[in-house]
Amino acid sequence: MIELTTDELKQRFSADIFKQISATADELGMECYVVGGYVRDIFLERPSKDIDVVVVGSGVAMAEALAKRLGRGAHLSVFKNFGTAQLKYRGTEVEFVGARRESYTHDSRKPIVEDGTLEDDQNRRDFTINALAVCLNRARYGELVDPFDGMYDMKDRIIRTPLDPDVTFSDDPLRMMRCIRFATQLNFFIDEETFDSLCRNKERISIISKERIIDELNKIILSPVPSRGFVDLERSGLLSLIFPELAALQGVEVRKGKAHKDNFYHTLEVLDNVARATADWSKDNTTSVLEPVSKAERVLWIRWAALLHDIGKPATKRWEPLAGWTFHNHNYVGEKMIPDIFRNMKLPLNEKMKYVQRLVGLHMRPIAIADEEVTDSAVRRLLFEAGYDIDDLMTLCEADITSKNHERKQRFLNNFAMVREKMEDLTHRDEYRNFQPPISGNEIMEIFGLAPCMEIGRLKNVVKNAIWDGIIPNEYDAAYRLLLEAAAKYGLKPVK
């Protein structure tokens, strides 16, 4: 955090758009302030595009007068039902609203709104660090208004509500998610009284739509260290209400002196590992033959895959006297759980979901390969099944090695390096991404005059496995000769 004098703060508001707002406000005789996140982020030295302006009076009238002043380059949108307006000017967006006082009913987060003062408007803000305001009127230009000591809270890295947190969270329960999200994004701590209120009011989250909850959850997942947010969600009791499948991973059971690891905290460690590995992905919008979807588009979803990679473990946990605790096929069970999880949480049921499913379903395969001899055949099969997602799968699997046994961990990582090297060394590597055999099932039916039957699948597998095992090249003529040999064993002959 940086400290700024009033003169230095004026310089932060030296852009023409602020000067134009100032002149317009003075002409109308209205008090005018920039509030909230834009002011906060100046002191935290974070980029911010959201400029919110509070007017003591009509925000719409202020925006309309400013648009008229700016002329043809200004684009104004008015939302009369909400008493707000948005103005776009030369790549900058500004939201205008009149200062207001709010009150709530118990069963809704939609407030009853009345005109108010700046003090009323700051009282209704969610956190002290978001209640900062900077005056734009000429006589007080650059003056900071901080009635709740938000500056001190930023110095102390604390998230705290301006007023009674029970009222703040009960009025608008989404603020509980925002509280944890801001603490995670900013690497702040939640004030003790504020956190206790989260615990007391957690059941109020039931009136918030899944869409609003998932929006906050995604922001937590995209944070530099997302585990912080999920630990706070679990400690407050919110996690079991909004994401019971993840909460079910928590806990350790001991039998005959043998304990399994806590899969919840293991999952968070994997998520943090993936977050570090993908920290720069949001800057990469490039695509290629091998990556038709950019890293920027995949960053959220590979983190979701990390969060869900062991989601099938509670359902597959078994005690076996000889082996101890096992989670056989948890990857496949988890893969099948994902559509219901995405549907319940209002996540997209499209290729993004399928991508997450693919990574979850396959995340044990590279580990199995790395634990044994790394053969060309095994790597070809992995390339085929993972397709374009092979590099992301390897990123997830490397993140999944969280053993506290340094030698074991290093052995797996070294073997993963061998798997990656083998991928590079395969002569026809790219042919195995989204691989299809040179002879299709329809062609086999035509060659032998067959109706759909099991033999077609068997013949396709003979050709596919021969290519994977390096017995024949990935070419039509070689595949056709092998097909004839295999078909003869079933008494099949070409019809032409």
C-alpha positions in Angstrom: 0.0 0.0 0.0 1.2 3.6 -0.7 0.4 6.8 1.1 -0.6 9.9 -0.9 -1.0 13.5 0.0 -4.0 15.4 -1.3 -1.9 17.0 -4.1 -0.6 13.5 -5.1 -4.1 12.2 -5.0 -5.2 15.0 -7.3 -2.6 13.8 -9.8 -4.2 10.4 -9.8 -7.4 12.1 -11.0 -5.8 14.4 -13.6 -7.3 12.6 -16.6 -9.6 14.7 -18.7 -12.7 12.6 -17.9 -12.4 13.5 -14.2 -11.9 17.2 -15.0 -15.1 17.1 -17.2 -17.1 15.4 -14.4 -15.8 18.1 -11.9 -16.9 21.0 -14.2 -20.3 19.4 -14.8 -20.9 18.8 -11.1 -20.0 22.4 -10.3 -22.3 23.8 -13.0 -25.2 21.7 -11.6 -24.3 22.6 -8.0 -24.0 18.9 -7.0 -21.6 17.2 -4.7 -19.7 14.6 -6.7 -17.3 11.8 -5.6 -15.5 8.8 -7.0 -16.1 5.9 -4.6 -15.3 2.3 -3.9 -12.9 0.0 -5.7 -11.3 2.6 -8.0 -10.2 4.7 -5.0 -9.1 1.6 -3.0 -7.0 0.3 -5.9 -5.1 3.5 -6.3 -3.7 3.0 -2.8 -3.1 -0.7 -3.3 -1.4 0.0 -6.7 -3.7 -2.4 -8.5 -5.2 -1.8 -12.0 -8.8 -0.9 -11.9 -11.2 -0.1 -14.7 -14.5 0.3 -12.7 -15.1 4.0 -12.1 -18.1 4.6 -9.8 -19.3 8.1 -9.2 -21.8 9.1 -6.5 -23.7 12.3 -6.8 -25.6 13.9 -4.0 -28.7 14.4 -6.1 -29.6 12.7 -9.4 -26.9 10.5 -10.9 -28.9 10.2 -14.1 -29.1 14.0 -14.5 -25.4 14.3 -13.8 -24.6 11.7 -16.5 -26.9 13.3 -19.0 -25.4 16.7 -18.5 -21.9 15.3 -18.8 -22.8 13.4 -22.1 -24.1 16.7 -23.5 -20.9 18.4 -22.5 -18.6 15.8 -24.0 -20.6 15.7 -27.3 -20.5 13.0 -30.0 -17.7 10.9 -28.5 -19.9 10.1 -25.4 -22.3 7.1 -25.3 -24.9 7.2 -22.5 -27.0 4.3 -21.2 -29.7 5.2 -18.6 -31.2 2.6 -16.3 -34.2 4.4 -14.9 -35.5 1.5 -12.8 -32.2 1.5 -10.8 -31.6 5.3 -10.9 -28.2 4.7 -12.5 -26.4 5.6 -15.8 -23.3 4.4 -17.6 -21.2 6.7 -19.8 -18.6 5.5 -22.2 -16.0 8.0 -23.5 -12.8 7.2 -25.3 -12.3 3.8 -23.8 -13.4 4.8 -20.3 -16.6 3.7 -18.6 -18.1 5.6 -15.7 -21.1 4.5 -13.6 -23.2 7.3 -12.0 -25.6 6.9 -9.2 -27.3 9.2 -6.7 -26.3 9.0 -3.1 -28.8 6.8 -1.3 -30.0 5.2 1.9 -31.0 1.5 1.8 -33.1 -0.8 3.9 -33.9 -4.5 3.4 -36.6 -7.1 4.1 -35.6 -10.4 5.5 -36.3 -12.6 2.5 -34.7 -10.5 -0.2 -31.3 -8.8 -1.0 -33.1 -6.2 -3.0 -33.0 -3.0 -1.0 -35.7 -0.3 -0.5 -33.9 2.8 -1.7 -34.3 6.4 -0.7 -32.3 9.5 -1.6 -29.5 10.2 0.9 -26.3 11.9 1.7 -22.7 10.9 1.0 -22.6 9.6 4.6 -25.7 7.5 4.0 -24.1 6.1 0.8 -20.9 5.2 2.6 -22.8 3.6 5.4 -24.4 1.1 2.9 -21.0 0.0 1.5 -19.9 -3.6 2.2 -16.4 -3.0 3.6 -14.4 -0.1 5.0 -11.8 -0.4 2.2 -14.7 0.0 -0.3 -16.2 3.0 1.5 -13.4 5.5 0.5 -14.5 8.5 -1.5 -12.6 11.2 -3.3 -14.3 14.6 -4.0 -14.3 15.9 -7.6 -15.8 19.3 -6.9 -13.3 22.1 -7.7 -13.2 23.5 -4.1 -12.3 20.1 -2.6 -10.8 18.3 -5.6 -8.8 15.3 -4.5 -10.0 15.4 -0.9 -10.3 11.9 0.6 -13.4 11.1 2.7 -12.7 8.1 4.9 -15.3 7.9 7.8 -14.6 4.3 8.7 -10.8 4.3 8.7 -10.5 2.2 5.6 -7.0 3.5 5.1 -5.9 2.0 8.4 -7.5 -1.3 7.5 -5.6 -1.3 4.2 -2.4 -0.7 6.1 -3.3 -3.6 8.5 -4.5 -5.7 5.6 -7.9 -6.2 7.3 -11.4 -6.8 5.8 -14.0 -5.2 8.1 -17.6 -4.0 7.6 -18.4 -0.3 8.2 -21.3 -1.0 10.4 -22.6 -4.0 12.4 -21.5 -7.0 10.3 -24.7 -8.9 11.3 -26.8 -6.2 9.6 -24.4 -6.0 6.6 -24.4 -9.7 5.9 -28.1 -10.3 6.8 -29.2 -7.5 4.5 -27.2 -8.7 1.6 -25.8 -12.3 2.1 -23.7 -12.1 -1.1 -21.4 -9.8 0.9 -20.3 -12.9 2.8 -18.9 -14.4 -0.4 -17.4 -11.0 -1.3 -15.8 -10.8 2.1 -13.9 -14.0 1.5 -13.2 -13.2 -2.1 -11.6 -9.8 -1.3 -9.5 -11.4 1.5 -8.3 -14.0 -0.9 -7.6 -11.7 -3.8 -5.8 -9.0 -1.7 -4.1 -11.4 0.7 -5.9 -9.7 3.6 -7.2 -11.1 6.8 -10.9 -11.0 7.9 -11.5 -9.1 11.1 -12.4 -11.4 14.0 -15.8 -9.8 14.6 -16.6 -9.8 10.9 -15.6 -13.5 10.6 -17.7 -14.5 13.6 -20.6 -12.8 11.8 -20.0 -14.9 8.7 -20.5 -18.0 10.8 -23.7 -16.7 12.4 -25.3 -15.6 9.2 -24.1 -18.4 6.9 -27.7 -19.8 6.4 -28.7 -16.5 4.8 -26.7 -17.5 1.7 -29.8 -19.6 0.7 -31.5 -16.5 -0.7 -28.6 -15.8 -3.1 -28.8 -17.1 -6.7 -26.4 -19.8 -7.8 -25.2 -17.5 -10.6 -24.1 -14.8 -8.1 -22.4 -17.4 -5.9 -20.5 -19.0 -8.7 -19.3 -15.6 -9.9 -17.6 -15.0 -6.6 -16.3 -18.5 -6.4 -14.7 -18.2 -9.8 -12.9 -15.0 -8.6 -11.6 -16.9 -5.6 -10.4 -19.7 -7.9 -8.6 -17.2 -10.1 -6.8 -15.6 -7.1 -3.0 -16.1 -6.7 -3.5 -18.5 -3.7 -7.1 -19.7 -4.0 -6.8 -22.2 -1.1 -7.1 -19.2 1.3 -10.6 -18.6 0.2 -11.7 -22.2 0.4 -10.2 -22.5 3.9 -12.3 -19.5 5.0 -15.4 -20.9 3.2 -15.0 -24.2 5.1 -14.2 -22.5 8.5 -17.2 -20.3 8.3 -19.6 -23.2 7.4 -20.4 -21.7 4.0 -18.7 -24.4 1.9 -21.0 -27.2 3.0 -24.0 -25.0 2.0 -22.7 -23.9 -1.5 -20.4 -26.8 -2.4 -21.2 -29.9 -0.3 -19.3 -32.3 -2.6 -16.1 -30.5 -1.9 -16.8 -30.2 1.8 -17.3 -34.0 1.9 -13.6 -34.5 1.1 -12.5 -33.2 4.5 -11.5 -35.5 7.3 -9.2 -38.3 8.1 -10.2 -41.8 9.1 -7.9 -44.1 11.0 -8.2 -47.9 11.1 -5.7 -50.3 12.6 -3.2 -47.5 12.8 -3.5 -46.6 9.2 -4.9 -43.2 8.1 -5.5 -41.7 4.7 -4.6 -38.1 3.9 -7.1 -35.3 4.3 -8.3 -35.1 0.7 -9.8 -31.6 1.2 -6.5 -30.1 2.1 -4.7 -32.2 -0.5 -7.1 -30.8 -3.1 -6.3 -27.2 -2.0 -2.6 -27.9 -2.3 -3.1 -29.2 -5.8 -5.2 -26.1 -6.7 -2.5 -23.8 -5.4 0.1 -25.7 -7.4 -1.9 -25.3 -10.6 -2.5 -21.7 -9.8 1.2 -21.1 -9.6 1.7 -23.0 -12.9 -1.0 -21.0 -14.7 -0.3 -17.6 -13.2 0.6 -16.1 -16.5 -1.9 -17.9 -18.7 -4.4 -15.0 -18.6 -2.0 -13.0 -20.7 -1.7 -15.6 -23.4 -4.5 -15.3 -26.0 -2.6 -17.1 -28.8 -3.8 -20.3 -30.4 -2.1 -23.0 -32.5 -2.7 -26.4 -34.1 -1.7 -28.0 -30.8 -3.7 -25.5 -28.7 -6.8 -24.4 -30.6 -8.2 -22.8 -27.4 -5.9 -20.2 -25.8 -4.4 -20.5 -22.3 -6.3 -17.4 -21.3 -9.6 -19.3 -22.0 -8.5 -22.4 -20.2 -7.0 -21.0 -17.0 -10.3 -21.0 -15.0 -11.2 -24.5 -16.2 -7.9 -26.2 -15.4 -8.2 -24.8 -11.9 -11.7 -26.2 -11.7 -10.2 -29.6 -12.8 -7.7 -29.3 -10.0 -10.5 -28.6 -7.5 -12.5 -31.6 -8.7 -9.8 -34.1 -9.5 -10.4 -36.1 -6.3 -14.1 -35.3 -6.0 -15.0 -39.0 -6.4 -12.9 -40.2 -3.4 -15.6 -40.1 -0.7 -17.8 -42.4 -2.8 -15.0 -44.8 -3.5 -13.2 -44.9 -0.2 -12.8 -48.5 1.0 -10.8 -50.3 3.8 -9.0 -53.4 2.5 -7.2 -55.4 5.2 -4.1 -56.0 3.0 -3.9 -52.7 1.1 -5.3 -50.3 3.8 -7.4 -47.4 2.5 -8.2 -47.4 -1.2 -10.0 -45.1 -3.6 -10.2 -47.4 -6.7 -11.6 -45.7 -9.8 -12.2 -42.4 -8.0 -11.1 -40.6 -11.2 -13.9 -42.3 -13.3 -16.5 -41.8 -10.5 -15.5 -38.1 -10.3 -15.7 -37.7 -14.0 -19.3 -38.9 -13.9 -20.2 -36.6 -11.0 -19.1 -33.5 -12.8 -22.2 -32.9 -15.0 -24.5 -32.9 -11.9 -22.1 -30.5 -10.1 -21.9 -28.1 -13.0 -25.7 -28.3 -13.5 -26.4 -27.6 -9.8 -23.9 -24.8 -9.6 -25.1 -23.2 -12.9 -21.7 -23.7 -14.6 -21.6 -24.1 -18.4 -22.7 -27.5 -19.7 -20.6 -27.3 -22.8 -17.0 -28.0 -24.0 -15.7 -26.3 -20.8 -17.4 -29.0 -18.7 -16.2 -31.7 -21.0 -12.6 -30.4 -20.7 -12.8 -30.6 -16.9 -14.3 -34.1 -17.2 -11.5 -35.2 -19.5 -8.8 -34.0 -17.1 -10.4 -35.5 -14.1 -11.1 -38.8 -15.8 -7.5 -39.1 -17.1 -5.5 -37.6 -14.2 -4.4 -41.0 -12.9 -3.1 -42.2 -16.3 0.2 -40.3 -16.4 0.9 -41.3 -12.8 0.4 -44.9 -13.7 2.8 -44.6 -16.7 5.4 -42.7 -14.6 5.3 -45.4 -11.9 6.2 -48.0 -14.5 8.4 -48.3 -17.6 7.7 -45.4 -19.9 6.9 -47.2 -23.2 6.0 -45.7 -26.5 2.8 -47.6 -26.6 1.6 -46.2 -23.2 2.5 -42.7 -24.3 0.7 -43.0 -27.6 -2.5 -44.2 -25.9 -2.2 -41.2 -23.5 -1.7 -38.8 -26.4 -4.8 -40.2 -28.1 -7.1 -40.1 -25.1 -6.0 -36.6 -23.9 -5.7 -35.1 -27.4 -5.2 -31.3 -27.4 -5.4 -31.3 -23.6 -2.3 -33.4 -23.0 -0.1 -30.6 -21.8 -2.8 -29.3 -19.4 -3.2 -32.9 -18.1 0.5 -33.1 -17.4 0.4 -29.8 -15.6 -2.4 -31.1 -13.4 -0.7 -34.4 -12.7 2.6 -32.7 -11.8 0.6 -30.5 -9.4 -1.0 -33.6 -7.9 2.3 -34.9 -6.5 2.1 -33.5 -3.0 3.9 -36.2 -1.1 5.9 -35.1 2.0 8.4 -37.8 1.1 10.9 -35.7 -0.9 12.5 -38.8 -2.6 9.2 -40.2 -3.7 8.0 -36.8 -4.9 11.2 -36.2 -6.9 11.0 -39.7 -8.4 7.5 -39.0 -9.8 8.5 -35.6 -11.1 11.6 -37.1 -12.8 9.4 -39.8 -14.4 6.9 -37.2 -15.6 9.8 -35.4 -17.2 10.6 -38.7 -19.0 7.0 -38.9 -20.1 7.1 -35.4 -21.6 10.4 -36.2 -23.3 8.9 -39.4 -24.8 6.1 -37.3 -26.2 8.6 -35.0 -27.8 10.5 -37.9 -29.3 7.6 -39.7 -30.9 8.1 -39.1 -34.6 4.4 -38.6 -35.4 3.5 -37.0 -32.1 0.8 -34.7 -33.5 -0.9 -37.6 -35.4 -1.8 -39.0 -32.0 -3.6 -36.0 -30.7 -7.3 -36.6 -31.4 -6.0 -39.7 -33.3 -8.5 -41.7 -35.5 -7.4 -45.0 -37.1 -6.8 -44.7 -40.9 -9.7 -47.1 -41.5 -13.1 -46.1 -40.1 -15.9 -48.4 -38.9 -18.1 -47.4 -41.8 -15.3 -48.4 -44.2 -14.9 -51.8 -42.5 -18.6 -52.4 -42.9 -18.3 -51.6 -46.7 -15.2 -53.8 -47.2 -16.8 -56.9 -45.6 -20.4 -56.2 -46.3 -21.3 -56.1 -42.6 -24.2 -54.7 -40.7 -23.4 -53.0 -37.4 -21.9 -55.8 -35.1 -19.2 -56.4 -32.5 -16.7 -57.6 -35.0 -16.4 -54.1 -36.4 -15.2 -52.7 -33.1 -12.8 -55.6 -32.6 -11.2 -55.1 -36.0 -10.9 -51.3 -35.3 -9.2 -52.1 -32.0 -6.7 -54.5 -33.7 -5.6 -51.7 -36.1 -5.6 -49.0 -33.4 -3.6 -51.1 -30.9 -1.1 -52.1 -33.6 -0.4 -48.5 -34.4 -0.1 -47.6 -30.7 2.3 -50.5 -30.1 4.4 -49.5 -33.1 3.8 -52.7 -35.0 2.6 -50.8 -38.1 2.9 -47.2 -39.1 -0.1 -44.9 -38.9 -0.8 -45.3 -42.7 -3.8 -46.6 -44.7 -2.0 -49.4 -46.7 -0.4 -51.0 -43.6 -3.7 -50.7 -41.7 -5.6 -52.3 -44.6 -3.2 -55.3 -44.8 -3.5 -55.9 -41.1 -7.2 -55.6 -41.3 -7.5 -58.4 -43.9 -5.3 -60.7 -41.7 -7.4 -60.0 -38.6 -10.7 -60.4 -40.5 -9.6 -63.8 -41.8 -9.5 -65.1 -38.2 -13.2 -64.3 -38.0 -13.9 -66.0 -41.3 -14.5 -62.6 -43.0 -13.5 -61.8 -46.6 -13.8 -58.6 -48.6 -16.9 -58.4 -50.7 -15.1 -56.6 -53.5 
